[in-house]
Amino acid sequence: MKKLARRGLTGLLVLLLGGWLLLNLLDVNRLKKPVLTWLNENTELGLSVGRLEFNPLSPYKLLAEDVRLGDWFSARQVYLELAQLAPLAGRTEVAILDIIDGSINLPQAQAPALPANLADIHIAELNTRNLALTGQDWEAGGIELHINDWQPRRQGQWQWWADAGLSARVRQLSHSALELSRLDISGHLRQGRLELDDVRGRLAGGLVSGSLTLDPAERELRLERPQFSQVKLQLHDALTLPEGWRLLLSRARLDDVSLTTASLTVNGMRGELRDLEWGGRGLPEGRGDWQADEATLDWLRLDNHRLHWLGDADRQGVTLSGRAWEGSIEAELGWYPKQGRLDIDELQLAGNKLVWQPDMAWPLPDVRIHKLNLSRTELLSLDDELPLSLFDGELFVTDLAWSAGLWRPLSQQARLEGRVGELAWNSLIARAARFSARLTDEQWLLDQLSGDWLDGNITLTGSLGLYPPHRTQVTLAGKDWQLRHLSNWLQADRGFAGDLDVGVSLSGEPGNPASWQGELALAGEDVFVEQLGLDPWLRNRLGEDYASPKQVDSTLAALDLMQQDGFFYRLDLRGPVTDGRWRLDSSAVQSVRHLLALRGNIGAGGRLDLDLGAINDAGCRELAIRLTGDWHAPRLRLHQPELNTPCRPWYTGPVPYPAAGLPGSLIEAVRALPAP
């Protein structure tokens, strides 16, 4: 018996030793090529494997290295452990599927065609380590994913969104517009949707958390109560969604969030967004309330403001209050994107200091102003083409609209009125100015413009037609204007100074000089003009012989006048304007030694048809001067008419003969003077 036992044990040992030697001599990789060839021919997998590890004593466990499926999947290692394999029933139960250092290109991914004996596949546990996913305009890396109780194939059909539980950690998720990192997620695949009950991660330097639902069938991405903290988003390119997708957001909390785009910058946002819906293009629908430290939209800058937003497809409404340009702002605005129209329902600015830059422009083609109120406003323009500054300004506007390059009224109450403490246009300064105007369907009506101007004062009323021929009516009264300010502003070739009163009452069409009618009067005192030596020129002409009319070179006459400066005690130029021509009757200029009277017309285009006369103390003309043609180079004719005794006065207007004028006959008195 003992001998039999010894023989049995020896045989068993030999059998075990032989089995062990057989298993070690068998290399499963030798079966790899024919097996893969058969699989690719029958399943169209495009599968390749670098190395296999397989133990026949554990036939349901397999480790494959350097695995590839076509051009869309690769992995350094794939570990497969089967719980059950029933080819006749077409059922495969996978206990564990591990993918190490895998990569999936989703846009190129194809559902593998499998034979009927793999009709049902159930995976109890799927794990990944350092998985990389590539999608359309996005990619994710360093994914540690765990999926349990998942059946991706049923009755021969793939169902990638079959119900399953999942959790994951993602090192980095990058999109063309934003980037997330250190993501921790957990949730389920349920009824064809990805439902993540808990999402936490880092977004643009801050933290984000909440829940998420991705529904491919409805093409919806829904965020439930997300929280953004210290996030600083920089969207250099416009953010979009794939065609047909929608982003839904129930209620988002914002805590110190910053947003930067090509045109908009907002810093320090705190508040919430509610019921937001966005189709990936244009502006979203929803509502929100938040406050922010600062916001910049093009040249508009807000500081420490609070904002309420309510938007839908037709109208985006904003109510805000806060600080802007060192002052305060309160506004109710409505933007109509389909019409490209901005409605200013109410805008109040107080104590603001506005700076106009050369590159600023008003980008909106259609604006409706229902109520605009500015007070204690300052404006400084840095644009050379707009040399304007304003101090202590007030402006009230109601029911005006700007559209198609024209102003138009929104109601019969359309008007604007205001006050300016000081306004400077280059070197021209106006102070204590007030104005009020109305707008009708056909014209602007200037009810009043008054104030201190050129160290004097001005009063202006009138109207301007909105449509061609832009019929215009203007009434202007100016008192004690100091001409030196006007000379500095014009930077004229000849400087001038003095005191001027102006009276204008005209009507006509700006584009038609011949249409102007009315009255024009200029009255000046102590007027000085550089290079206009009238007194010596008249003295020289009176001393010459012009008994017969003689044509004179106007260029030489102008050169003679430029040899000395001119001073005029008084000037009085007044008369009616008819068909664009100013008729100067009873007009005169009093210099130091002479009285020069004027009769005739000055056309709106600068055409001259004037008779001038050097007047003696009896009011008679002793030197007749005829000016005709364009004022730049007029024709000049001189004549010393023969005088009757007593002579017939040629001028009887209000300008007196100068106290220093020569008595009696001018010609005789001049010729009796000693030669200079």
Protein Blocks (a to p, Z undefined) as FASTA:
>chain_A
ZZmmmmmmmmmmmmmmmmmmmmmmpcfklmmmmmmmmmmmmnonopacfbdcddfklmmb
ccdehiaehjlbccfbdcdddfbdcfknopacdfbdcdehiaddfklpccddddfklmbc
cdfbdcdehiacddehiacehiacddehiafbgghiacfkbccddddddfbdcdfkbcce
hiacddddeehiacdfbdcddeehiaceddddddfknopacdehiacehiacddfbacdd
dehiacddfbdcdehiacddfkbccehiacddehiacehiajdedddddddfbdcehjbc
cehiaddddddfkbccddddddeehiacdddddddfknopacdfbacdehiacdddfkbc
cfbfbdcdfbdcdehiacddfbfklcccdehiadddehiaceehiacdfbfkbccddddf
bdcehjaccehiacdddddfkbccdfbdcddeehiacdddddddfbdehiacdddddehi
afklmmmmnopabdceddddddddddddfklmklpgcddddddehiacehiafklmmmmm
mmpccfbacdddfklmmmmmmmpccddfbdcdddddeehiacdehiacddfkbccddedd
ddfkopacdddddddfkopafbdcddedjfklccddddddddddddddfbfcfbdcdfkb
cehjfklmmmmpccZZ
